[in-house]
Amino acid sequence: MTYLLIKTLHLLFVMAWIATVFYLPRILVNLSETAGEAEVQARLLLMGRRLYRFGHNMFGIAFVFGLALWQGWRIFPMALPNVVGSMHWIDAKLTLVALLLAYFIVCGRLLKRVAAGVPLPSSRALRWFNELPVLLVLGVIYLVLAKPF
């Protein structure tokens, strides 16, 4: 029961974080396309800052639950099983999650640059940039479901 509750909460907060990872670059595209429209830019910057803060909170909570799933058996061996054992898919998954976190941080830095008056890359470049997390999340999902190694 404890294991399923922790896993459920981990998935909930991961989904909330991934939603921010997918939406924040979209705000950057909109910022790039509305250059010169001060009122729209101010609204988008406010939305972006709030979303970025929300995403950091969701990542932190998902991280805590994920850590409990991964290493919790060391502290609570009767309540939490060792779900990864000597499997190495978790290493690949955590690498992809680290890349997703780096991507999210880069988006936040781009948002701060816009607030400081530095122009963004073209909206076309940002649209391509927007597609990167889809590939990373696809890899994470595959690794979690297939556990190939």
N, C-alpha and C positions, 0 to 999 in steps of 0.2 A: 504493500500500500504506500509506504513512504517513497519507495523508488518511483512508482508511477506518478505520484503527486509531484515530485521534484522534476521528473521528465516532462510532465505536462506543463508545469510553470516555465521550465527552460524553453520549450517549444513556443509557448505564448510570447515570451519576451524576445526570443529570436525573431519571430514573425514581425513583431512591432519594430525591432531594429532594422530588419531587412526592408520594411516599408520605407523607413527614412533613408536607407541607402539607395533605394530606387527613386525616391521622390526629390531628394535634395539636388541631384544633378539637373533635374527638370527645372527646378527653380533657377539654377544657373543659366540654363538655356534661355529661359524667359527674361532673365536680367540682361543677357547679351543682346536679345532682340528688342529690348525696350530702352536701349541707351538713349539718353536725352530726355526721357520722360520722368522727371524727378518724382512726381507723386507715385507713379506706378513702381518705380525703383525702390522708393522708401517702403512701400507696402511689401514688396517681394523680399527686401532685405530683412524686414521684421519677421516675415514668415520663415525665411531661411534660418535666421538666428534661433528662433523658437524651435524649429524642427531639428536643428543641429543639437541643441541642448537636450531635447526630448530623446533623440537618438543616442546620445551619450549615456543618458540615464537607463535606457532600455538595454544597451550593450552591457552596462555594468551589472544590472540585475541578471541578465542572461548568462553573463560570465560566472557569477557566483553560483547559480544553479548548475551550470555546466561543469564547474570545478567540483561541485558536490557529486555529480554523476561520475566524473572521471576518477577522482581521488577519495571520495567520501567513504569508500569501503575501508580505508586505512583507519579512520576515526570511529566509524559505526559499522563494524563488520557484520553485525547481526541484522541491521536494517538495510544496508546498501550493498548490493553485489559488486564484484569486480567485473565490470561489463566489457572491459577491453583486454584484460589479461596481457598476453604477449603479442597481441595483434598490432600491426603497424599502420592500419588505415587511419587511426586516430592522429598519427603524426602528420599525415598528408592533409587530413581535414583541418587540423589546427593551423597548418601552414596557409591553407586557403582562407581561413577565418582571419588570420593575421593580415593577409593581403587585402581582404575586405575592409578591415579596420583601417589600414593605411589609406585605402581609397577614400573611405569616409572622412578621414582627417584631411586629406588633400582637398576634398570638396569644401570642408570648413575653412581651410586656408584661402581657397579661391573666393569664398564668401567674404572673408575679412578683407581681402584685397579690393573687392568691389566697394566695400564700405569706405576704404581708404582712398578711393578714386582711381585705382589702377584698372585699366580696361581688361576685360576677359578675352580669352581666345574667341574665334568666330563661333557662331551658333552651330555651324556645321561640325566643327571640331568637337564642340561640347556634346552634340548629339551622338557622335561616335564614342566619346568618353562615357556617355550615359549607358552604353551597352556592355561595358566591361563587367559590371557586377553580375549580370545575368549568367555569364559563363562561369564565374567563380562560384556562384550559388548552385548552379547545375552540378559542378564538381563536388561540392559539399554534399548535396542531396544524394548523388550517386555513391559516394564513399560511405555515407551513413547507412544507406539501404543495402548496398551490395557487400560491404566489408570485404573487398577483394583480396586483401593481404593482411 
